[in-house]
């Protein structure tokens, strides 16, 4: 009899302890379920796409976050099909370096941080990174009377010289005399070639200020650019505070970019591409339409 009563008391103690545990954990569990269920799918995707701290209106309003192999979450702008990075803007000389000034509303971020990759299926996409601010995230080539630049690719991707067959898709090439013009895209050499008999060597760095002055026939004034700090939930990034003269140059070209370059999200279509999957992380070769038109 005493044994039965003892067992019964033990069962009651265990049952009561289990009941108390359930009552304690239930609110936590329900709160967790409510939090997950109350998040919108857009916010969830946004959080995934901005792991590096670039949760900014300039990116979220003018493009979309994608997931691609090798590079994870990347950003693709809503732009016309023949667009490419470092196309709509001009070069200015600041603090001893050539600095890219973009006319695009998102340009102050994507051309001074991270890398660009020409994805075979999605076109040009921007890969965020935690690198420090740069005057321009590009690679250079200086040859003959030309200067060329290409978006700095991610690790594992390389570009050949712009005059090699079908390679100029990744490069902007202009004459030295046109290097400081507004809307530099209008001065692009569509079919760059190299004078094999020329004596001038090839360099893989930006042209000197003296060289550009000699070719343009005018003095290049060096400007000072201040930076304002933009705080995001996960990091701080810099934004250029341009002097008045540079701001006027940007304002004069912003309207054209918004009209002819940017595309509303509901009108944006995935860039058409016949490129094969980039399994070896090497840039695909393709000829620009501009070259075909010139040949005709």
N, C-alpha and C positions, 0 to 999 in steps of 0.2 A: 504493500500500500504506500509506504513512504517513498519507495523507488519510483512508483508511477507519478506521485505528486511532484517529485523532484524533476522528472523528465518534462512534466507539463510546464513547470515554472521556467525551465530552460528554454522551451519552445516559445513561451510567451515573451521572454526577454529578447530572443533572436528576432521574433516577429516585430516587436516594438522598435528595435534598433533599425531594422530594415525600413520600416514605415517612416521613421524620422529622417533617414538618409534620402528617401524618395522625396519627401517634402522639401528638403534643403536643395536638392539638385534640380527639381522640377522648374523653378523660376529661371535658373541659369540656362537650362536646356531650351525652354520656351523663348527666352530672350534671344538666344542664338538663332533659333529658327526664324524669329520675326525679323532679325537684322538681315539675314540672307534673303529672305523672301521679299523684303521691302526695297532692295536695291534694284534699280532699273538695269536692263541689259546694256544700255548705252554707257552708264556709269561704270559697270563692271569691265566692259571692253576698254573704256578710257583709262581706267586704273592699270590694266595690263599693258596698255600701249605707252604708258608714261612712267615706266619703272625707273628711268634715268632722271626723272625730275622735270621733264619738259612738258608739263601739263599747263599749256598756255593757249590763250584764245587765238593767237596768230597761227598756231598749228592746228588746233582742233576745229577752227572755223574754215580753214583753207585747204584741208586735206584729210586723209583718213589713215588710221593705223592698221597695218597688215602684219601677218606672220609669214615669214619666208624661211626656207631652209638656210642653215649656216649662220644667219644673222639675227634670228628671232624677230622681235617687234621692230618694225620700221615704219617710216612715215612717207606717204605718197601724196604730193600736192594735186589739187584739182586744177589742171592746166590743159592747154591745147595739146594736140597729139605730137606736134613737132618741137615741143619745148625741151630744153635741157638746162641744167644748172649753170650759173655764172654767165647768163645770156643777156638779162635785162638789167643793165647797170653801167657803171663806169669805174675806171681806176683813178685813184687819187693818191698823192704821195704824202704820207703822214708818219711822223716819228721815225724817219729813215727807212720806211718800207712801203711798198705798193699795197694799198688797202682797197678792198672791193666794197663799193657802195651800191647796194641793190635798190631797185625801184619796186620790188615786191614786198608786200606787208609782212611776210614771214622771213625775209632775207636776212635780217639782223641776227637771226638764230642759226639758220641752217648753213650759212656760208662762213661762219666763224667758229662753229663747233661740229664735231662728228665727221662722217664720211658719206660719200655718195656712191651708189652702185647701180649700174644699168642692168636690172634684172630681166632675164629673157622673157618672162611672162607679164610682168607688171610695169616695165619701163623704169624710169629713174626713181629710186627710193633713197631716202635719207636715213642713215643709221646713227642714232644718238650715241654719244660717248661722254666720258667724264674728263675729256681733255680740256686744257685751258683755252681761253679766247685767243684766236689767231686773226691777223689782218685779212687772211684769205686761205681757206683750206684747199689749196691747189698745188699741182705739180707744174713745173715750167719747162719750156724749151725755147732757146733763143738761137736763131740760125739765119744766115743770109741777111735780108733786111726785114725779117719776120720775127714775131714773138708769139708764142702759143702757150695756152694754159688749159689744164683739164682738171675736173673735180678730183680731189684726192680720194682714191679708192680705198676700200678696206684691205686689211692684210690678206695676202694670197692672190690679189688681183693686180695685174700689170698691164700697161698700155705700151704699144710700140710707138714709133715716131709718127707724127701726123701725116707725113708725106708718103708713108707706106700704104699699100693698096687697102682700100676700104677702112682705114683706121681713123680717118678724120671725124668720124661720128662722135668720138669722145673729146675732141679737141676744139678749142677756139683758136684760130690763127688770124692775126691782123698784121698789117704793115706797121713798122715802128712809128711812122709819121701819124698814124691814126690811133695809137694806143691810148691816148687820154681823151678821146672823143666821148660825148654823151651817146647813149644808146649804141654801145660798142658792137652790138649784134649786127648793125647795119653796115659795118665795115669788115665783116668777116670774109676771109678768103675761102671760097667754097671748095676749091680744089688745090690745096697747098702742095707745092713741089719744092724740091731742093736743088740748088745749083751744084751738081757734083764736081764741077771744075772750079768752084769758088774757093778762095783761100781762107774764108772766114770759118772758124771752128764752131762746133755745136756746143752750147753750154746748157746745163739743166738747172739754171737759176734765173730769177727775174732779171730783166734788163736794168742797167744802172740808170740813175737819174740823168747823168751826163749824156749817156747814149740817146735817151729819148729827147733830151733838149736839142742835141745835135741834129736829130732827124726831123723834129717838128719845127725847128727854127725859132723856138721861143723858150723863155725861162719857165721852169716848173716851180711854182711856189709850194713850199712845204707847209702843210697845215698842221694844226694841233687838234686832236680829237679827245674830248673827255668821255668818260664812261659812267653811266649810271648803273647801279646794281639792281637787278630784278630778282626778287625773291620768289621761289616756288616752294611747294611743300617739302621738297627733298634736297634742294640745292640753290645756289645763287649763281646767276649768269650775268654777263655784262651786255649792255646795249650802248651803241655809239650815240653820243650827243654831238651831232655835226655842227660845225660853224654855219653861219647864215648863208654864205655863198654856196656851200655844198647842199644845204637844205633846199635852196631855190632850184638847183639842178635836179634834185629828186622830185620836187613838187611839179616841175614842168613835164615830167615823164610818167608820173604815177597814173594819170587818167588813161593814158594809152595802154598801160599794163593791165589796169582793171578791166578795160574794154576788150582788148585783143588777146590777152594772155590767160587771165583767170577765168575759170568756168564754175558756174553754180553747181552744187553737189548733185542736184536732180538732172543736170544735163551732162555730167561727166561720164565718159565711157572709158573703159579699160583700153590703154594704148594697143593698137593692132600690131602684132609682131609675128614674124615667121621664123624667129630665132629658135634654135633647139635648146633644150634644157642645159644649163651651165653647170654640168656635173663636176668640172675640174676648177671651178671658180676663176675661169679666164674670161676676159671680156669678149663678147661676140662681135664679129665684124659685120657691119652693114653700111651701105652707101646711102648718103643723104639724098632726099628727093631733089634738093637744090642742084646737086651734081648732074642728075638725070636731065633736069630741065636745061642746064647749060649745054649738055651734049647735043640736045635737040636743036 
